[in-house]
Amino acid sequence: MILLRSARVIDPDSGLDGVFDILIRDGKIAEIGEALSADGARIIDAHGLCAVPGLVDMHVHLRDPGYTYKEDIASGTAAAARGGVTSVACMPNTKPVIDSAEALRYIAGAAEHAPVRVFPYGAVSLGQSGNALTDFAALKAAGAVALSDDGNPVMSAQLMRRALVAARESGLVISSHCEDAEMVRNYAVNDGAVSLKLGLNGRPAIAEELMVARDAMLAQETGARVHIAHVSTARSVEIIRRAKADGVAITAETCPQYFTLTEDEVLAQGSLARVNPPLRTEADRLAIVAGLRDGTLDAIATDHAPHSVEEKSRPLEDAPSGMVGLETSLALTLTALYHTGLLALTDIIRLMAAAPARILGLDAGTLRVGAIADVVLFAPDETWTVEPSLFASKSRNTPFGGRQLRGKVKYTISRGKIAYADNENGGK
């Protein structure tokens, strides 16, 4: 039993925003009120801290099975706890691909004792090959919360149309990696000023935007739900905005890197700033922020993508794309959007907890009495410096090393138990 004293409780789901105590009993939110008491409870003085629903990161690569030298479920969930994330939805581009009930059972077993909850995606196509659909009903029955071929765009419009129809019948949402594979190939950076300066072929914005438009149209035609992953361009935001106005069942996410960095970061940090889709222009960054502010973009996820030091030390053209983000996402968002006055705290928690839980249909993202006690306590004004060597993740591939951020996780409570507590030694 845990009693949180005098926290600023912010819960967009229930509309709470005020100073209250929270009593946690038997893994559930038992009571929220003033001057609560509970004999034998562990008392945490939360004066000056914000208490919010545990964050729900709906786009994470845990690399398990098959690539556990980069990350595994134990290390990835420990990283999540350090960042205030109590629910992670892991992508299926593992080895083997998560395209069967057997593969989903492996995830469930490996995550049984993890400090936070793990919700797996199932693949859209067998082996993520883009040729034949998986058995959506079987994947759902085995625990898949959504479907995606993330990392591999579903290039066939016919297959995507069939997938959306089958997903609608199964009650699942498809998260779409929107890039035209032929246009982007394995190019390392945005097609623009930086690619020209480096003398490299670039990944054009239109490669993303064509696929966003295609999938929005297919969702409208089939009546199915589609979720657009890692939105990075201004025109993608506008396409999604128009589709929503037309009543299309479309949702979308972006990531902290797309509202904090631009393509110029590649010139400073090389492969650490290589990510798919790539970092774009300042105009794109501003459009992403506008999309978050007006509700066009529904969620903030990390696309946490661990890689080894050796892999990220390769030349830019040869290094894999991706960056880790679980341990920095909340602080980056607070620094870039809250402390600049662009978004209120309740908006940020909606984007990082309530909305992703709703999109995936998870029992998470809320502090309502009776809900699973996933709670994060953070100090909104505390400054700290990102030190990758202290990460719980196995990987260190972040472009934010050395950056000073404002907003620090102090406690992460998952299912009523303390999964992370900040201290001078980097947490426990």
C-alpha positions as CSV (number, residue, x, y, z in Angstrom):
1,M,0.0,0.0,0.0
2,I,1.3,3.4,-1.0
3,L,0.1,6.9,-0.1
4,L,1.2,9.8,-2.2
5,R,0.9,13.0,-0.3
6,S,0.0,16.5,-1.6
7,A,0.8,15.9,-5.3
8,R,-0.5,18.0,-8.2
9,V,-2.7,15.3,-9.7
10,I,-3.2,15.7,-13.4
11,D,-5.5,13.2,-15.2
12,P,-7.0,14.2,-18.6
13,D,-9.2,11.2,-18.6
14,S,-11.1,12.2,-15.4
15,G,-10.5,15.9,-15.7
16,L,-8.6,16.2,-12.4
17,D,-6.0,18.9,-12.0
18,G,-5.4,19.9,-8.4
19,V,-3.5,19.1,-5.2
20,F,-4.6,15.7,-3.7
21,D,-3.4,12.6,-2.0
22,I,-3.6,9.3,-3.9
23,L,-4.0,6.0,-2.0
24,I,-2.8,2.9,-3.9
25,R,-4.0,-0.5,-2.6
26,D,-3.8,-4.0,-4.1
27,G,-2.3,-2.6,-7.3
28,K,-5.2,-0.2,-7.9
29,I,-6.1,3.4,-7.4
30,A,-8.1,3.1,-4.2
31,E,-8.9,6.7,-3.4
32,I,-8.0,10.3,-4.4
33,G,-8.8,13.1,-2.0
34,E,-7.5,15.4,0.7
35,A,-5.8,14.4,3.9
36,L,-6.2,10.7,3.3
37,S,-4.9,8.2,5.8
38,A,-4.0,4.5,5.6
39,D,-2.4,2.5,8.4
40,G,0.7,0.7,7.3
41,A,1.0,2.5,3.9
42,R,4.3,3.6,2.6
43,I,4.0,7.4,2.5
44,I,5.7,9.4,-0.3
45,D,5.9,13.2,0.2
46,A,4.9,14.4,-3.3
47,H,4.7,18.1,-2.4
48,G,5.9,20.0,-5.5
49,L,5.6,17.0,-7.7
50,C,3.1,16.2,-10.4
51,A,1.3,12.8,-10.2
52,V,0.1,11.7,-13.6
53,P,-1.0,8.4,-15.3
54,G,1.9,6.2,-16.3
55,L,3.0,7.1,-19.8
56,V,1.9,4.8,-22.6
57,D,4.6,4.6,-25.4
58,M,2.8,3.1,-28.3
59,H,5.9,2.8,-30.5
60,V,8.9,1.0,-29.1
61,H,11.4,-1.5,-30.5
62,L,12.5,-3.9,-27.7
63,R,14.7,-6.0,-30.2
64,D,13.7,-9.2,-28.4
65,P,13.9,-11.9,-29.8
66,G,16.8,-11.9,-32.2
67,Y,18.6,-8.7,-31.5
68,T,19.1,-8.7,-27.8
69,Y,22.7,-7.3,-28.1
70,K,20.9,-4.0,-28.8
71,E,18.1,-4.4,-26.2
72,D,15.9,-7.0,-24.6
73,I,12.6,-6.9,-22.8
74,A,14.3,-6.6,-19.3
75,S,16.6,-3.7,-20.3
76,G,14.0,-2.0,-22.4
77,T,11.3,-2.0,-19.7
78,A,13.9,-0.8,-17.1
79,A,14.6,2.1,-19.5
80,A,10.8,2.7,-19.8
81,A,10.5,2.9,-16.0
82,R,13.2,5.4,-15.7
83,G,11.4,7.6,-18.2
84,G,8.0,7.4,-16.5
85,V,6.6,4.9,-19.1
86,T,4.5,2.2,-17.5
87,S,3.1,0.6,-20.7
88,V,5.1,-0.1,-23.9
89,A,3.7,-1.3,-27.1
90,C,6.5,-3.2,-28.9
91,M,6.9,-3.5,-32.7
92,P,7.1,-6.9,-34.4
93,N,10.3,-6.4,-36.5
94,T,12.2,-8.9,-34.5
95,K,13.9,-12.2,-35.4
96,P,11.7,-14.1,-35.9
97,V,9.0,-11.5,-36.7
98,I,6.1,-11.4,-34.3
99,D,3.6,-12.8,-36.8
100,S,2.3,-15.9,-35.0
101,A,0.6,-16.9,-31.7
102,E,3.8,-18.7,-30.8
103,A,5.9,-15.5,-31.1
104,L,3.4,-13.5,-29.1
105,R,3.6,-16.2,-26.3
106,Y,7.3,-15.6,-26.2
107,I,6.8,-11.9,-25.6
108,A,4.3,-12.6,-22.9
109,G,6.6,-15.0,-21.1
110,A,9.7,-12.7,-21.4
111,A,7.6,-9.8,-20.1
112,E,6.0,-11.6,-17.2
113,H,8.4,-10.2,-14.6
114,A,9.2,-6.9,-16.3
115,P,8.9,-3.7,-14.2
116,V,6.3,-2.2,-16.6
117,R,3.6,-3.7,-18.8
118,V,4.4,-4.8,-22.4
119,F,1.8,-4.9,-25.1
120,P,2.9,-6.4,-28.4
121,Y,2.0,-5.5,-32.0
122,G,1.5,-8.3,-34.4
123,A,2.8,-8.1,-38.0
124,V,0.5,-7.2,-40.8
125,S,2.2,-9.5,-43.3
126,L,4.0,-12.8,-42.8
127,G,7.6,-12.1,-42.1
128,Q,6.8,-8.5,-42.8
129,S,7.5,-9.4,-46.4
130,G,4.5,-7.5,-47.7
131,N,3.2,-10.6,-49.6
132,A,0.6,-12.4,-47.5
133,L,-1.5,-11.3,-44.5
134,T,-1.1,-12.8,-41.1
135,D,-4.0,-14.3,-39.3
136,F,-5.3,-11.2,-37.5
137,A,-7.9,-13.0,-35.4
138,A,-5.4,-15.4,-34.2
139,L,-2.9,-12.7,-33.4
140,K,-5.6,-10.8,-31.4
141,A,-6.5,-13.9,-29.5
142,A,-2.9,-14.4,-28.6
143,G,-2.5,-10.9,-27.2
144,A,-1.7,-8.5,-30.1
145,V,-3.1,-5.1,-29.3
146,A,-2.5,-3.7,-32.8
147,L,-0.9,-4.5,-36.2
148,S,2.1,-3.1,-38.0
149,D,4.9,-3.9,-40.4
150,D,6.8,-0.9,-39.0
151,G,10.3,-0.7,-40.5
152,N,8.9,-2.1,-43.7
153,P,6.2,0.0,-45.4
154,V,3.2,-2.1,-46.8
155,M,3.9,-1.1,-50.4
156,S,1.1,-2.9,-52.1
157,A,-2.1,-0.8,-51.9
158,Q,-4.1,-3.9,-52.6
159,L,-2.6,-5.7,-49.6
160,M,-3.1,-2.7,-47.4
161,R,-6.7,-2.5,-48.5
162,R,-7.3,-6.1,-47.6
163,A,-5.4,-5.6,-44.3
164,L,-7.6,-2.7,-43.4
165,V,-10.8,-4.7,-44.1
166,A,-9.5,-7.6,-42.0
167,A,-8.3,-5.4,-39.2
168,R,-11.8,-3.7,-39.1
169,E,-13.4,-7.1,-38.8
170,S,-10.9,-8.1,-36.0
171,G,-11.3,-4.8,-34.1
172,L,-7.7,-3.9,-34.5
173,V,-5.9,-0.8,-35.6
174,I,-3.1,-0.8,-38.2
175,S,-0.1,1.4,-37.5
176,S,1.4,2.4,-40.8
177,H,5.0,3.2,-41.5
178,C,4.4,5.7,-44.3
179,E,7.4,5.8,-46.7
180,D,7.6,4.8,-50.3
181,A,10.4,2.2,-50.1
182,E,11.5,2.7,-53.7
183,M,11.9,6.5,-53.2
184,V,13.8,6.3,-49.9
185,R,15.8,3.1,-50.3
186,N,18.5,3.1,-47.6
187,Y,19.2,6.8,-47.8
188,A,20.4,8.3,-44.6
189,V,19.0,11.9,-44.5
190,N,16.3,14.2,-45.6
191,D,16.3,15.2,-49.3
192,G,17.3,18.9,-49.0
193,A,20.0,21.3,-48.1
194,V,21.9,18.8,-45.8
195,S,21.8,16.0,-48.3
196,L,23.1,18.4,-51.0
197,K,25.9,19.6,-48.7
198,L,26.9,16.0,-47.9
199,G,26.6,14.9,-51.5
200,L,24.2,12.1,-50.5
201,N,20.9,10.9,-51.9
202,G,18.0,11.9,-49.6
203,R,14.7,10.6,-48.4
204,P,12.2,13.1,-49.9
205,A,9.2,14.3,-47.8
206,I,6.9,13.3,-50.6
207,A,7.8,9.7,-50.0
208,E,6.1,9.9,-46.6
209,E,3.2,12.2,-47.8
210,L,2.1,9.9,-50.7
211,M,1.7,7.0,-48.3
212,V,-0.1,9.0,-45.7
213,A,-2.6,10.2,-48.3
214,R,-2.9,6.6,-49.7
215,D,-3.6,5.1,-46.3
216,A,-6.0,7.9,-45.3
217,M,-8.0,7.3,-48.5
218,L,-8.0,3.5,-48.0
219,A,-9.2,4.0,-44.4
220,Q,-12.0,6.2,-45.7
221,E,-13.0,3.7,-48.4
222,T,-12.9,0.7,-46.1
223,G,-14.3,2.3,-42.9
224,A,-11.3,0.9,-41.0
225,R,-9.1,2.6,-38.5
226,V,-5.5,3.5,-39.5
227,H,-2.8,5.0,-37.3
228,I,0.0,6.9,-38.9
229,A,3.4,6.3,-37.2
230,H,6.2,8.9,-36.6
231,V,4.8,11.8,-38.7
232,S,7.6,14.1,-39.7
233,T,6.5,16.5,-42.4
234,A,4.3,19.6,-42.7
235,R,2.3,18.2,-45.6
236,S,1.6,14.9,-43.7
237,V,0.1,17.0,-40.9
238,E,-2.1,18.8,-43.3
239,I,-3.2,15.6,-45.1
240,I,-4.2,14.1,-41.7
241,R,-5.9,17.3,-40.7
242,R,-8.1,17.2,-43.8
243,A,-8.8,13.5,-43.4
244,K,-10.0,14.1,-39.9
245,A,-12.2,16.9,-41.1
246,D,-13.7,14.5,-43.6
247,G,-14.6,12.0,-40.9
248,V,-11.8,9.4,-41.6
249,A,-11.0,7.1,-38.7
250,I,-7.4,8.2,-38.7
251,T,-5.0,8.9,-35.8
252,A,-1.4,9.8,-35.8
253,E,1.7,10.1,-33.6
254,T,4.9,12.0,-33.8
255,C,8.1,11.7,-31.8
256,P,10.2,14.2,-29.7
257,Q,13.0,14.2,-32.3
258,Y,10.6,15.7,-34.9
259,F,9.6,18.7,-32.7
260,T,13.0,19.3,-31.2
261,L,15.5,18.7,-34.0
262,T,16.0,19.5,-37.7
263,E,18.1,17.9,-40.5
264,D,21.0,20.2,-39.4
265,E,21.6,17.9,-36.5
266,V,23.0,15.4,-38.9
267,L,25.9,17.8,-39.7
268,A,26.7,18.1,-36.0
269,Q,26.1,14.4,-34.9
270,G,26.3,12.2,-37.9
271,S,24.8,8.8,-37.5
272,L,23.4,9.6,-34.0
273,A,20.9,11.8,-35.8
274,R,20.1,9.3,-38.5
275,V,16.5,8.1,-38.1
276,N,13.6,6.9,-40.3
277,P,11.8,8.9,-41.4
278,P,14.6,11.5,-41.3
279,L,14.8,14.7,-39.4
280,R,13.3,17.4,-41.6
281,T,13.4,21.2,-41.9
282,E,12.5,23.9,-39.5
283,A,9.2,24.5,-41.4
284,D,8.4,20.8,-40.8
285,R,9.3,21.0,-37.1
286,L,7.0,24.0,-36.6
287,A,4.2,22.2,-38.4
288,I,4.6,19.2,-36.1
289,V,4.3,21.5,-33.1
290,A,1.2,23.1,-34.7
291,G,-0.3,19.6,-35.2
292,L,0.2,18.7,-31.6
293,R,-1.4,22.0,-30.5
294,D,-4.5,21.7,-32.6
295,G,-5.2,18.0,-32.1
296,T,-4.2,16.8,-35.6
297,L,-1.5,14.7,-34.0
298,D,-3.0,12.5,-31.3
299,A,0.0,11.1,-29.5
300,I,3.7,11.4,-28.7
301,A,5.7,8.2,-29.0
302,T,9.4,7.5,-29.0
303,D,10.1,5.0,-31.8
304,H,12.7,3.9,-29.3
305,A,15.2,2.1,-31.6
306,P,18.3,0.8,-29.9
307,H,21.6,0.1,-31.8
308,S,25.0,-0.9,-30.6
309,V,27.9,1.5,-30.3
310,E,29.7,-0.3,-33.1
311,E,26.7,0.0,-35.5
312,K,26.2,3.7,-34.8
313,S,30.0,4.3,-35.2
314,R,29.8,3.4,-38.9
315,P,29.8,6.1,-41.5
316,L,26.5,7.9,-41.9
317,E,25.6,6.0,-45.1
318,D,26.2,2.6,-43.5
319,A,24.9,3.1,-40.0
320,P,21.4,1.9,-39.1
321,S,18.6,4.4,-38.5
322,G,17.1,5.0,-35.1
323,M,17.6,6.5,-31.7
324,V,16.7,5.5,-28.1
325,G,14.1,7.7,-26.4
326,L,12.4,6.0,-23.5
327,E,14.5,7.7,-20.9
328,T,14.3,11.2,-22.3
329,S,10.8,11.5,-23.9
330,L,8.9,13.1,-21.0
331,A,11.7,15.6,-20.2
332,L,12.2,16.5,-23.8
333,T,8.5,17.2,-24.2
334,L,8.3,19.2,-21.1
335,T,11.4,21.2,-22.0
336,A,10.3,21.9,-25.6
337,L,6.5,22.3,-25.3
338,Y,5.5,23.0,-21.7
339,H,8.3,25.2,-20.5
340,T,8.0,27.3,-23.7
341,G,4.3,27.8,-23.1
342,L,3.2,25.8,-26.2
343,L,1.2,23.1,-24.4
344,A,-0.3,22.8,-20.9
345,L,0.7,19.8,-18.7
346,T,-2.8,18.3,-19.2
347,D,-2.3,18.4,-22.9
348,I,1.1,16.7,-22.7
349,I,-0.2,13.9,-20.4
350,R,-3.1,13.4,-22.8
351,L,-0.7,13.0,-25.7
352,M,1.6,10.7,-23.8
353,A,-0.8,8.6,-21.8
354,A,-4.5,8.9,-22.3
355,A,-4.6,9.2,-26.1
356,P,-2.3,6.3,-26.9
357,A,-4.1,4.1,-24.4
358,R,-7.4,5.0,-26.1
359,I,-6.0,4.3,-29.6
360,L,-4.7,0.9,-28.6
361,G,-7.7,0.0,-26.3
362,L,-5.5,-0.4,-23.3
363,D,-6.5,-0.4,-19.6
364,A,-4.1,2.3,-19.0
365,G,-3.5,6.1,-19.1
366,T,-5.9,7.0,-16.3
367,L,-6.0,7.7,-12.6
368,R,-9.7,6.9,-12.1
369,V,-10.5,5.2,-8.8
370,G,-10.4,1.4,-9.5
371,A,-7.9,1.7,-12.3
372,I,-4.6,-0.1,-12.4
373,A,-2.2,1.9,-10.3
374,D,0.3,3.1,-13.0
375,V,1.5,6.5,-11.7
376,V,4.4,8.7,-12.4
377,L,5.7,11.4,-10.1
378,F,7.9,14.0,-11.7
379,A,9.4,17.3,-10.7
380,P,8.4,19.7,-13.6
381,D,11.1,22.3,-13.0
382,E,14.0,20.1,-12.0
383,T,16.9,20.4,-14.5
384,W,19.2,17.6,-15.3
385,T,21.8,16.7,-18.0
386,V,21.3,13.7,-20.3
387,E,24.2,11.2,-19.6
388,P,23.8,8.2,-21.9
389,S,26.3,6.1,-19.9
390,L,23.7,6.1,-17.1
391,F,20.9,4.7,-19.3
392,A,19.2,1.5,-18.3
393,S,18.9,0.7,-22.0
394,K,21.7,-1.5,-23.4
395,S,22.1,1.1,-26.2
396,R,23.4,4.7,-26.0
397,N,22.4,6.0,-29.5
398,T,20.9,9.3,-28.6
399,P,21.6,12.8,-30.1
400,F,20.6,14.3,-26.8
401,G,23.7,13.4,-24.8
402,G,24.9,16.3,-22.8
403,R,21.7,18.3,-23.3
404,Q,20.2,20.0,-20.2
405,L,16.5,19.2,-19.8
406,R,13.9,20.5,-17.5
407,G,11.5,18.0,-15.8
408,K,12.6,14.9,-14.0
409,V,11.0,11.6,-13.2
410,K,11.2,10.9,-9.4
411,Y,9.1,7.8,-9.0
412,T,7.5,5.4,-11.4
413,I,4.8,3.2,-10.0
414,S,3.6,0.2,-12.1
415,R,0.7,-1.9,-11.0
416,G,1.0,-0.5,-7.5
417,K,4.7,-1.2,-7.1
418,I,7.6,1.1,-7.3
419,A,9.4,0.3,-10.5
420,Y,11.8,3.2,-10.4
421,A,12.9,5.7,-7.8
422,D,15.3,8.6,-8.6
423,N,18.4,8.9,-6.5
424,E,21.9,10.3,-6.9
425,N,23.2,6.9,-8.3
426,G,20.8,7.0,-11.2
427,G,17.8,5.2,-9.8
428,K,17.0,1.8,-8.5
